[in-house]
């Protein structure tokens, strides 16, 4: 299994994104190698927020387009959702305290904890430094 960060979904969804082709190739390589592509539903929420933001994209996706893209992506048999548990919440809190992280690190810390507590040991991301601190995920970058 390999986890997907929100930025990977964004790069897949926007054909004009500079990293689109590399991201498509990387995701296809993982899927063809038999890897399950996983992420929690909170990443979907973040994707919907980011991809429809007209301050980030010109033009952004409409909410309908973003929802349709998510629906199609989730139909792929190599894609699965993983969800938080009490162990995830406990791990998130431990890491927030251990590494003295602030409010801007909550979502990434929670994503790392969800992946870690679900047995995922690799993460595909465009922001490797956000996750290196935890030392439990092999970071694969585009």
C-alpha positions in Angstrom: 0.0 0.0 0.0 1.0 3.5 -0.7 -0.7 6.6 0.8 -1.6 9.6 -1.4 -1.3 13.1 -0.1 -3.9 15.7 -1.2 -1.4 17.4 -3.5 -1.2 14.2 -5.5 -5.0 14.2 -6.1 -4.8 17.9 -7.2 -1.9 17.1 -9.6 -3.9 14.2 -11.1 -7.1 16.3 -11.4 -5.6 19.3 -13.1 -4.3 18.4 -16.6 -2.5 21.7 -16.9 -0.7 21.3 -13.5 3.1 21.3 -14.2 3.5 17.9 -12.4 0.4 16.3 -13.9 2.2 13.9 -16.4 4.8 12.8 -13.8 2.1 12.3 -11.2 -0.1 10.2 -13.5 3.0 8.1 -14.5 3.9 7.6 -10.8 0.4 6.6 -9.7 0.0 4.3 -12.7 3.4 2.6 -12.0 2.3 2.0 -8.4 -1.1 0.6 -9.5 0.5 -1.6 -12.2 3.0 -2.9 -9.6 0.0 -4.2 -7.6 0.1 -1.5 -4.9 -3.1 -0.3 -3.3 -3.5 3.5 -3.5 -4.9 4.6 -0.1 -5.9 7.8 1.6 -8.5 8.8 4.3 -11.7 10.6 3.5 -10.2 13.7 5.1 -8.0 14.0 2.0 -11.1 14.1 -0.1 -12.4 17.0 2.0 -9.1 18.8 1.6 -9.1 18.1 -2.2 -12.6 19.6 -2.5 -11.5 22.7 -0.6 -8.3 23.2 -2.6 -9.4 22.3 -6.1 -12.4 24.6 -6.0 -10.5 27.6 -4.7 -10.2 30.4 -7.2 -7.3 31.9 -5.4 -5.2 28.8 -6.1 -6.5 27.9 -9.6 -7.7 29.9 -12.6 -10.1 28.4 -13.3 -10.7 26.2 -10.3 -12.9 23.1 -10.6 -16.6 23.7 -9.8 -17.8 21.8 -6.8 -19.7 19.5 -9.2 -16.6 18.8 -11.3 -14.5 18.2 -8.1 -17.2 15.8 -6.7 -17.4 14.0 -10.1 -13.6 13.6 -10.2 -13.6 12.1 -6.7 -16.4 9.7 -7.6 -14.5 8.5 -10.7 -11.2 8.2 -8.9 -12.7 6.1 -6.1 -14.1 3.7 -8.8 -10.6 2.6 -9.6 -10.1 -0.9 -8.1 -6.6 0.1 -7.0 -7.9 2.9 -4.8 -9.1 2.4 -1.3 -10.0 4.6 1.7 -8.4 4.1 5.1 -9.9 5.7 8.1 -8.9 7.0 11.6 -9.3 5.0 14.8 -8.7 5.9 18.4 -5.1 4.7 17.9 -4.8 7.3 15.1 -6.0 10.1 17.4 -3.7 9.0 20.1 -0.7 8.9 17.7 -1.6 12.3 16.3 -1.6 13.8 19.8 1.7 12.0 20.7 3.4 13.4 17.6 2.0 16.9 18.1 3.4 16.9 21.6 6.7 15.1 20.8 7.6 17.3 17.9 6.1 20.5 19.4 3.9 21.0 16.3 1.5 23.9 15.9 -1.9 24.3 14.3 -0.6 24.4 10.7 0.7 20.9 11.1 -2.5 19.2 12.4 -3.8 17.9 9.1 -0.5 16.4 7.9 0.2 14.9 11.3 -3.2 13.3 11.3 -2.7 12.0 7.8 0.6 10.5 8.7 -1.0 8.9 11.8 -3.9 7.5 9.9 -1.5 5.9 7.3 0.8 4.6 10.0 -1.9 3.1 12.2 -3.4 1.4 9.1 -0.1 -0.3 8.2 0.8 2.0 5.3 4.6 2.6 5.2 4.9 4.7 2.1 3.5 8.1 1.1 3.4 9.7 -2.4 3.6 13.5 -1.9 4.9 16.7 -3.4 5.7 18.0 0.1 8.2 15.5 1.6 9.4 17.8 4.4 5.9 17.8 5.9 6.2 14.1 6.7 9.9 13.3 7.3 9.8 14.4 10.9 7.7 11.3 11.9 10.3 8.8 10.7 7.7 6.1 9.9 6.9 6.6 6.3 9.1 6.1 3.3 8.5 9.3 1.3 8.1 9.0 -2.5 8.1 12.4 -4.2 7.1 13.6 -7.6 
